C-alpha cells in the first residue's frame, strides 16, 4: 500500500510517503499556529519530492487533543453522571482536577444510586428515575456531551449501557462516553478519562473535519486514519469519538518508527524533538504500556497509554550562557528565528551541537565565539540527562541498545553509561511520520472471566481482541498477538482472572476505500 504519514509536533510537522517498506519521500516543515496550514505545506513539499498519486491511505498523528487539555482551551462543557451511590459519595466527580481545568470544563455533575460490587454483584438497584432527572438537567443546561461512569463497570457494563439509553431518550443528539470503553478498575481515574474524552469530542469532530479539508485542498483523495497511544491507527471518524486515545500518539509514532528503521523489536528509544524528549522501551516492536496512573494536564488517569518519560530537552531547549542551566524553556517552532546559528539571539542546545561539530545546521560561524570548555561541559550535561532518563526507564541493570530518533537526535552522545550501542538510523528526523505511515490496526480486551479454565479464558480474550481488530478494519489473515497477560483474582468466585490481550493487523484495503 502507498501511504502518507504525517506527524504534527509542537515544533515541526513531518510528512513521509512510503510504498510498502520503501521510503519514497520525506519532508520536515515548521508547525504553524493554526496547524492546518502547516499540514498543507508539508503535503505540498512532499508532493514536490515524490508524486502523490495512487495514495491508499493517510495516517496522521497530532498533539491537538493533548494541547487542548494542557492549555485549558477548546474544551466543551460536559454532563457527568456517576452511578455509585450510596458508595463513593465523599469524592465528587473532578474532585482531584486542577482548579483552572475544572473551570474550563465546568461540569454539571450528578451522582445516582446503582453500580456493582467488586465481585460483580449488584450494589443497589439502578435509580432510573434519577438518571432521567439528571438527563433533563443536562439537556436544560444546553449540554450535549455526557460522560457516564458506574462503579466497577469494567466487570459488568449493564448500568452504564442502560443509563446511556435513558440519556439518549431525553437528549437524542447527545454524544455519550461510557467509562468501561476507556478505563480500567479505579473509579476516579476511569471517570477522569471519561470526562476528558467527553470534553474533547466536539474538538475531535472539528479536527477531523479540518484534516479532511486540508487533504482535499492538497488534492489527496484517500481515507485517513489517526494514530493512537498504542502505536496503531483507527479510522478518523472513530478517533473523533475517542480523542483521548490519541493523547500520546506523537511519541508512540516515533517509537514505532524507531522499530521500523532499526529492525529492532526490543530496545530503548529516545525521541528528541524541538521542545522535549521522550524515553521509552520497545516490547515486540511496540511501546511498553504503562500499567500505572498517568497524569494528563494534571489529571490522574488509568487507561491505554505508553510508558514514557518526558524530559525538557530538545533542539530548541534554551541554555543560560551565564549559569549553564539547560531548559526547561524552549524556543519551540521559532528555532529558525531565535537560535544563534540562524541569526537569533538565544543560545539553544542546537547551537551547542553545531559548535561541537555534531551537526551542520545554520551558520557555524555564528557560534565560533563559544568557549570550547563551556561547549564540552554542556554536552556532558546533556549526556547525563539522557543517561538518567534511560536508567529510570530500564527494567534491569544490564546494558541495552538505544535507538536515537527525532529531529534533535544529534544531541544524543555516541557512548552512554548503561547503553551497549547507540543506534543511528536513516530518516531519524522523521521517524514519527514513518511510524504513523506504517502503523497497523489493533484490537484489545481487558476483561475479567469467570467459570473458565485459564486456557479457555485466554482463548476467549484473544478471540474478542481479534474480532475487535477486524471490526476496526484489520486484515484477518495478518493478525498477530503482541500481548497476553492474565492475573488470577482470589477474592472473586469461579476461578476468576483478569485477562488483557492485544492483537494487531495490517489495514484491510477494502476498509481503506470504504
N, C-alpha and C positions, 0 to 999 in steps of 0.2 A: 504493500500500500504506500502511496505517496502522501506524505503528511507535512503539515506546517506545525511547528511547535513554537509557542510564544510564552515568554515569562515576563510579567510586569513587576519589576522590583522597585524599591524606593529610589534607586539612583539611575538604573538603566532598564530599558526594555529590550530584551533579546529575542531574536527570531531565527529559526533554522528551517531548512527544507530537507527532508530525508525521503529516500525511496528504499524501503526495507531497512537495512542497516547501513546503507550508504548515505553519507552526508553530502548533499548537493550544493548547499549554500548556508552561510551563517552571517548574521549582522548584529551589531550592538548599537543602539541609539539611546539618547538621553530620555528618561521618563519625563513626561510633561505634566504640568499641574492638572490638566483635565483628563489625563491618562489616555483617552481615546485617540487624540491626535498623535500621541507617541506610538500607539499601536498601528495607526495608518502609515506613519513614517517608517516603522520597522518593516511592514509588509511591502511598502514601495521600494525600500532599499534592498529587500530580499529579492524582489522581482527583477531588480537591476543586475543581481548576481546570477540568478537562475530563473528561467521562465516558469511562471506559476500556472501551469496547465495540467489538467487531469488530476487535480487535488482531490483525494478521497476523504480527508478529514482534517480539521484544525483543532489542535489541543492548546488550551490557554490556561496558564496559571496566573493568579493575581493576588495581591495583598489587599485588595479593595475592602474586603469584609473585616479583616483584622484591623486595618487602619481606621475603619468607622468606629470600632469599639474603643480603640486606643485614643482616638481624637474626640470621642463623645459626640459624633456628628452623623447625620443622615440616618438616625435610628428612629424607628416607629414606636408609638405608644402601644403597649400590649395589655391584654387582659390575662391575668394569672389565676388559674383555678387549681387549688391544691386539694386533693381528695385524701384526707388523712385523719380528720377528727374522729375520736377525741384525742388521738395522739398528735404529736408534732405541733401543738398549739403555740408553744412558747417562742418559737423562732419563725416568724412570718416570712413569706417569700421576699427575696432580695435583701434579707437582713444583713448579710455579710458583703454587700456590694459597696464600693466606694460611693460616697455621697453624690459626687458630680455625675457618675454614671446612672445612679438611681434617678436623679433629677432629669437626666436626658431622656430616659425611657418612660418615666412617670407611670409605673404600672398600676392598674386597677386590680388589686389582689383580693381574692375571696377564698376562704377555707371552708370546706364542707365535709360532712361525715362520709366515710367509706374507706376503701383500701383493703389490703390484706396483711396477714401476719408473715413473718419470715419463713414459715413453713407452707405458705400458700393458702392457709385457712382464711376465711373472710373475717376481717376485723370487726366491722359492724355493717349493717345493710347500707347500700349506697343511697344517699339522700337525693333522689332525682328532683324533687321539688326545689331544693336549694340550688341545684345546678341550673335549673331553668330560670330561677330568680337571678342567679349570677349572670347568666347569658343575657337576660333582659337589661341588667345594669350595664353590662359591657356594650350592648347594642345602643342603649340610650346615650352612652358617653361618646358614641361615634367611633368606637374601636372595632377594627375588623381583623386584627391579628391576635390569636389566642394561644396560650401555652397551657397544656393540661398535664398535671403531674399527680400520680397516685402512689400511695405507699406500697413499696415492693412490686411495682408494676412489671419489672423485668421477669418476675416469676409468673405473673398472670396479668394480662393487659385488659381484662374484662371491664374494669371500672373506667379506664381511660377511653376505651372504644365506645362504651355506652354513653359516657359524658359527651364525647365528640358528636354523637348522633343528636343529642339534645341541643347542643350549641348550634349545630347546622340547621335544626328546625327553626330556631329563633333568629339566627344570622346566616341566611343561605349563602352569602358570599364570603363567609369567614375563611381565613387562612389559619388552619389549626396545626399546631405542632404537638405531638404526643411524646412524652418523655421516654417511653420504653423503646422508641425507634432510634434514639440517640445515645442515651446514657446507660450507666450501669448501676449496680447496687450502691446506695448512698443518696438519700433523698435530696439534700441541699445541693450537692454538686450536679445531680441529674436535673433538678429543677432549674439550676442556674443556666446550664447549656440550653435547656428547652426555651427559656425566656430570651436568651441572647439570639437564638435562632428565630424566634417569633419577631423580635425587634428588627431583624435584618432581612426578612423575607421580601419586603417591598423594594429594598435596595437590591436584593438579588434579582428581582424581575427587571428593574431598571438597568442593572449592569449587563445582564444577558441581552436585553434589547439593544443596548449601546454597542456591545461587541458585534451583534448581528449587523447593525448599521455600519460599523467600521469595516467589517468584512465585505459587505455589499458594495460600499463605496470604493473599496480596493479591488473590486472585480473578482473576488474569490467566492465562488458559488459552491460551498461544501458545508455539510453539517459540522457543528463544532461541539467540543466537549470541554468541560472544566476539570482541572486536576484537583485531587483530593489529598487529605492529610496522610493517607497511607501509600502515596506514590502511584495511585491508579487514577482513572478518569471516569467520568459519568456524563451522560448527555446533559447539555446545558440547561434544559428546562427542568431536569431533575435536580441539578445543582442549585437552581434558583430557589427551590423549596427547602433545601438543606444547606444554606450558606456556611454554617459552622464547620461542615466537612471540608471546607477549603481554607480554613484558618492558616494552616501551616504548609500549604501547597508549594510555596516557593522553595523552602529548604528541602522538602522531600523530592521535588523535581531535581534539584541539584544532586541529591544522593543517588537517585535512580540514574541520572546522567553519569555520575561517577562510576557506578557499577557497569554501565553500558560501555563507557570509554576505556575503563581499565581492565575489563574482563574478570573482575573480582566480585564474588558473591559475598565475601566476608572480609571486612576491613573497616578501619576508622576513616571518616571523611571530614575534612574541614572545607566549608564553603565560605570563601572570603568575598563579600560584596563590597559595595562602595561605602556602606554605613556600618554594617555589623558582620560578624562571622557566626556560623553555626557549626557546632561539632556534633557529630552523630556516629552511629555504628550501623553497618550493613549486616543484615542477617538474611541469608538466602537471596541476596540481591535487593532487599527492601529495607527501609529504615526500621531499626528496632522500635517497637511500640512502647510507649510509656504505659506503665501499669500503676501509676500513682496520680495524685492530684496535679493538674496543670493549670496555672493561673493565666487567664486571658484578660488583659486590661484591668488586672486587679481582682478578677472574679475567679473563684475556685471552681474548676470543672473536672469531670472524670468521664471521658469518652474517648473515641478513637483519635489519638494524637501521637505523633512520633516523639521518641525520647531524644530531645535535643538540648544542647547547652548553648545559649546565645552569648556572644562576647561583644563588647563595644570596641571592635577592631575591624577596620575596613580601609579601602584605598583612600577614602576621604576623611579618615579619622584625623582630628586636629591635634597637633603636638605643640606644647608650650615650649618655645626655644629657651626660655629663662629657667624653667624648673624641670624640663624633660618629662612632664606629665603627658601621658598618652590617653586621649579621649576623656570622657566618653562622647563628647560632642563631635559632630562630623559636618563637613560642608555638603555632604549628600550629592544630589544631582547637579549642584553648582560647582563641582570639582574643576570643570574646564574653565571656570571663571576665577575661582579662588586659589587654587593650588599654585605654588611658586613656579613650577615648570610650565604652567600655562599663562604666566604673566600676572598672576594674582599676588595677594599679599599675605596668604595664610600658609603656614608650614603644615603639611599633611604627611601621612605615612607613605603616600606615593612619592613625595619629594625625597624622603629618606631612601627609598628603594632605588630611585633614579640616581641619587648622589652616590650610592654604593655600587652602581653598575649592575644592579639586579635586573633592570628592565629599561628599555628605551621608550620613554613616553615624553612628549613635550620637548622642551628645550633644556638639555642638561646644563648648559652654561649658566642658567639662572639659579642653580644650586651648587655651583662650584665653590661658593664662599663658605659653605657649611664645614665646620671643623670635622675632619675625619674621625677624631676620637669621639665626638658627640654622635656622629652617624653610627659608628660601631656600637656605642652604648645603647642607642635606640633600637638597633636591630637585635641586640642581645635581649633587650627587654621585651620586644615583640615576640621573639622566640620563646622566652619564658612564659608569656601569656598563653601561647599555643600549647606548650608542654603541660601547663597546669590544666588547661581545658581538656586535653586528651586524657590526662591521668584521671581526671574526675569522671570521665565517661567510660573508661575501661572497666571490664568486669573481672579482670585478672591482672596479676603483676607481670605477666610475660610481655615481651615486645610484640608489636603488631604493625602491619603495614598501614600507612596513612596516605590516602588519595587527596591531593590538593586541587580544588576546583574553584571556580568563581573568577570574576574579573580581577580580583586582588590576590590571586594565588601566588603571585611573585613575592608576597610578603612572608610566605612560609619558608623557613630555612631548609636546607638540604639534609641537615642532621638534627635530630631531636632526641632527647633522652626518652627512653621507653618506646621508641619507634624503630622498627627494624629497617624500614625503607620508606622514604617519601616518594610517592609515585606521581610523576608528572605525566599528563595526558594531553593529546591533541584536542583542540576545541574546548579546553578547560574553561575559558571565559564565557562560553555559552552552554555549559553543562546543564544549567537549569532548563533552558529551552529544549535541549536534546532529551532530557528526562521527561519533559511534557510530551514531546513528539512521539517517543517510543513507548508511552505508558499503556498499560493494559487495563482491563475492566476486572473488578473484584466482586466477590460475594462473601459475606461474613455472617457468622452467627455467634452469639454469646448468650447461652441459654442453660437453664437447669433442667436436667432429665431425671425422671424417677421411674422405678419399677422396670429398669432395663439393665442388662449386663453392661460392663464397661465397653466391650467391643460393639455392642448394639448401639449404645449411646454415641460413641464416636462415629459410627457409620451413619446414624441418623443426622448428626450435626453436619457431617461432611456433605450429605445429600442436600440438606437445606441450603448450605453455602453455595453448592454448585447450582441449584435451581435459581438462587438469587442472582448469581453471576450471569447465567443465561438470560434471565428476565431483563437484566440491565444491558444486554447487548453483546455478551461474550460468545465466542465461537465454541460450541460444546466440545469439539474434539481437541481444543487447545488447553483445556482446564488443567491446572496444576495446583496441588495442595502446597501451600507455603508455611502454614502454621496450624498445629493442632495442640491444644492444651486442655487437660482435664484435672479438676480438683474435687475429690470426694468431700461431701458435706455431711459430717457426722450427726449434726443436730436435726437433719431432715429425715423423714421416714422413707422407706422404699429404696434404699441404696442410692440416694440422690447424689448427683455430681454435676458440677458446673463445667460445661464444655465450651471452649472457644475454638472456632475453626475458620480459616480464611483460605480462599482459593482465588486464583487469578487466571484470566484467559485473554486471548487476543480479541480485538474488536471485530465483531462479525460484520462482514462487508454489507450485507443487506440491511443491517441496523444502521450503518453509516449513511445509506442513501434513503432511509425511510422518511 
